[in-house]
Amino acid sequence: MNLLLRNEFMKLKRLKSLYVIFFLSFLPFIINGIGLLSMGGEQTWTKFYMFVFNQYSVLFPTVIFIFSGFYFYLEFKNKTVLNWMSYPYPRFKLIMSKLIAAFVVLFVISAINHIIHLGTLFAVYGSSMNASEFWKLPLTSFTSTTLSLLTIPVAALIAFVSRNIIVVMVSGVAAFMVMTILLASNVSIAFPFSFIYRFSIQIVEQSMGYSSLLLSASGAIIMFAYVAISLAGLYVYSHKTRM
């Protein structure tokens, strides 16, 4: 697996779209950083954190779908899928190496984003915060990021089945739209990204989360069902005789 992962990281290193993803991930911070400078004393740490977190939580699912889907689609676009699948390793192991590489790269990009965001927040508002308030923020941000990245297999399966980057991109935009529609309702447990937002944000603002443990548990089960079904689909696909 180590050799396969190194191979995937080399592929990612040559992927120019990675730099676009890196820039896009910083848009919420850049926009609200400008707002922080222009508003001055009218801005508070809660507003600054929530504005960036809210926009990032909406943007990140689309980034995950488009980047992950494109990363898998490249094997079809470059007509290297047959060569890739002919490596002397189990096919599902090849797919898993790609999933893990995408997870690690997107996590690192997201972590850099969160560190800069929270570092700026602490530098500006640290004197008005207590320790318990501050440590809830990275816990919220990294919980949201980690859970969101678990959905990479969904994007990968769409890329494999459709072999069409447009379908993957439309799916990413659709994920954003469905998330925003369901966000305020308890029905949000039925859709991974809306559930992840509500589940994560309740760490820092309990009133914005779910009213009962049953709802949270149900949402977690449904989300992991999405992931499990997608992994099962990728496993079945890896055993196809024709690609």
C-alpha positions in Angstrom: 0.0 0.0 0.0 2.9 2.4 0.7 4.2 2.1 -2.8 0.7 2.7 -4.2 0.2 5.8 -2.0 3.5 7.2 -3.1 2.5 6.7 -6.7 -0.8 8.5 -6.1 0.9 11.4 -4.3 3.2 11.8 -7.3 0.2 12.0 -9.6 -1.4 14.6 -7.3 1.8 16.6 -7.3 1.5 17.0 -11.1 -2.2 17.9 -10.9 -2.5 21.7 -11.6 -6.1 21.8 -10.5 -4.8 21.1 -7.0 -3.6 24.8 -6.8 -7.1 26.0 -7.9 -8.6 23.9 -5.1 -6.1 25.4 -2.7 -7.1 28.9 -3.7 -10.9 28.2 -3.7 -10.7 26.8 -0.1 -9.3 30.1 1.1 -12.1 32.3 -0.4 -14.3 32.3 2.8 -11.3 33.4 4.9 -10.2 36.0 2.3 -13.7 37.5 2.0 -14.3 37.6 5.7 -10.7 38.8 6.4 -11.5 41.8 4.3 -14.7 42.2 6.2 -12.8 42.0 9.5 -10.5 44.9 8.4 -13.4 47.0 7.1 -15.8 46.5 10.1 -13.1 47.1 12.7 -14.8 47.3 16.2 -18.2 46.1 14.9 -16.8 42.6 14.3 -16.7 40.0 17.1 -14.9 36.6 17.3 -18.2 34.7 17.1 -19.3 36.6 14.0 -15.8 36.2 12.3 -15.7 32.4 13.1 -19.3 31.7 12.1 -19.1 33.7 8.8 -16.0 31.8 7.7 -17.2 28.4 9.0 -20.6 28.7 7.4 -19.2 29.7 4.0 -16.5 27.0 4.2 -19.0 24.3 5.2 -21.1 25.1 2.1 -18.1 25.4 -0.3 -16.1 22.4 0.9 -18.6 19.6 -0.2 -18.5 21.0 -3.7 -14.7 21.1 -3.6 -14.7 17.5 -2.4 -17.0 16.3 -5.2 -15.3 18.2 -8.0 -11.7 17.4 -6.9 -12.2 13.8 -6.0 -14.4 13.1 -9.0 -11.9 14.7 -11.4 -9.0 12.9 -9.8 -10.7 9.5 -10.6 -12.0 10.7 -13.9 -8.5 11.5 -15.1 -7.7 7.8 -15.4 -10.5 7.6 -18.1 -9.6 11.0 -19.6 -6.0 10.0 -20.0 -7.0 6.5 -21.1 -4.8 5.0 -18.4 -7.5 3.2 -16.4 -6.6 -0.2 -18.0 -2.9 0.3 -17.3 -3.7 1.4 -13.8 -6.0 -1.5 -13.1 -3.5 -4.0 -14.5 -0.9 -3.3 -11.7 -0.1 -6.5 -9.8 -2.3 -5.5 -6.9 -5.9 -6.2 -6.0 -8.0 -3.7 -8.0 -9.9 -2.5 -4.9 -6.6 -1.8 -3.2 -5.7 0.4 -6.1 -9.0 2.3 -5.6 -8.4 2.5 -1.9 -5.0 4.0 -2.4 -6.6 6.8 -4.5 -9.3 7.4 -1.9 -6.7 7.7 0.9 -4.5 10.0 -1.2 -7.4 12.3 -1.9 -8.4 12.3 1.7 -4.9 13.2 2.9 -4.4 16.0 0.4 -7.8 17.6 1.0 -7.3 17.2 4.8 -4.0 19.0 4.6 -5.4 21.8 2.5 -8.3 22.1 4.9 -6.0 22.0 8.0 -3.9 24.9 6.6 -7.1 26.8 6.1 -8.3 26.2 9.6 -4.9 27.0 11.2 -4.7 30.3 9.4 -8.4 31.1 10.2 -8.1 30.3 13.9 -4.7 31.8 14.2 -6.0 35.1 12.9 -9.0 34.9 15.1 -6.9 34.3 18.2 -4.4 37.0 17.3 -7.2 39.6 17.0 -9.7 38.4 19.6 -7.7 36.1 21.9 -7.8 38.6 24.9 -11.6 38.5 24.9 -11.9 34.7 24.8 -11.5 32.0 27.5 -9.7 28.7 26.9 -12.9 26.6 26.7 -14.4 28.9 24.1 -11.3 28.8 21.9 -10.8 25.1 22.0 -14.3 24.4 20.8 -13.5 26.2 17.5 -10.8 23.8 16.2 -12.8 20.8 17.4 -15.8 22.1 15.4 -13.8 22.9 12.3 -11.8 19.6 12.2 -14.9 17.5 13.0 -16.7 19.1 10.0 -13.7 18.5 7.7 -13.0 14.9 8.8 -16.6 13.8 8.4 -17.0 15.6 5.1 -14.0 13.9 3.7 -15.4 10.5 4.5 -17.8 11.1 1.6 -15.0 10.9 -1.0 -16.1 7.4 -2.0 -19.5 8.8 -3.1 -17.8 11.2 -5.5 -15.4 8.4 -6.7 -18.3 6.0 -7.4 -20.1 8.7 -9.4 -16.9 9.3 -11.5 -16.5 5.5 -12.1 -20.1 4.9 -13.1 -20.6 8.0 -15.2 -17.1 8.4 -16.6 -18.2 12.0 -17.1 -16.7 15.0 -15.3 -19.8 17.1 -16.0 -21.9 14.6 -14.1 -19.5 14.8 -11.2 -19.5 18.6 -11.2 -23.3 18.8 -11.4 -23.4 16.4 -8.5 -21.2 18.7 -6.5 -23.4 21.7 -7.2 -26.5 19.6 -6.4 -24.9 18.6 -3.1 -24.5 22.3 -2.2 -28.2 23.0 -3.1 -29.6 20.1 -1.3 -27.5 20.9 1.8 -28.8 24.5 2.0 -32.4 23.5 1.4 -32.4 20.8 4.2 -30.1 22.6 6.7 -32.7 24.1 9.0 -34.9 21.0 9.2 -34.5 17.8 11.1 -34.8 16.1 7.7 -31.2 17.2 7.3 -30.2 13.9 8.9 -31.0 12.3 5.6 -28.3 14.1 3.7 -24.6 13.8 4.8 -23.4 17.3 4.3 -26.4 19.0 6.0 -26.1 16.5 8.8 -22.3 17.1 9.2 -22.9 20.9 9.4 -25.6 20.6 12.2 -23.6 17.9 14.0 -20.4 19.9 14.0 -21.8 23.4 14.7 -23.5 22.2 17.9 -20.0 21.8 19.5 -19.7 25.6 19.5 -23.4 26.6 19.4 -25.6 23.9 20.9 -28.9 25.6 19.8 -27.9 25.1 16.1 -27.5 21.4 16.5 -30.1 18.6 16.9 -32.5 18.6 19.8 -32.0 14.9 20.7 -29.3 12.2 20.7 -31.6 10.0 18.6 -31.5 12.5 15.7 -27.7 12.8 15.9 -27.3 9.0 16.0 -29.8 8.5 13.2 -27.9 11.1 11.0 -24.6 9.4 11.7 -26.0 6.0 10.8 -27.5 7.3 7.5 -24.2 9.1 6.7 -22.1 6.0 7.2 -24.6 4.0 5.2 -23.9 6.4 2.2 -20.2 5.8 2.6 -20.6 2.0 3.1 -22.8 1.7 0.0 -20.4 3.7 -2.1 -17.4 1.6 -0.9 -19.4 -1.6 -1.7 -20.2 -0.1 -5.2 -16.5 0.6 -5.8 -15.7 -2.9 -4.6 -18.2 -4.4 -7.1 -16.9 -2.1 -9.8 -13.3 -3.2 -9.1 -14.3 -6.8 -9.9 -15.7 -6.0 -13.3 -14.0 -7.9 -16.1 -14.4 -4.9 -18.4 -13.6 -1.3 -17.4 
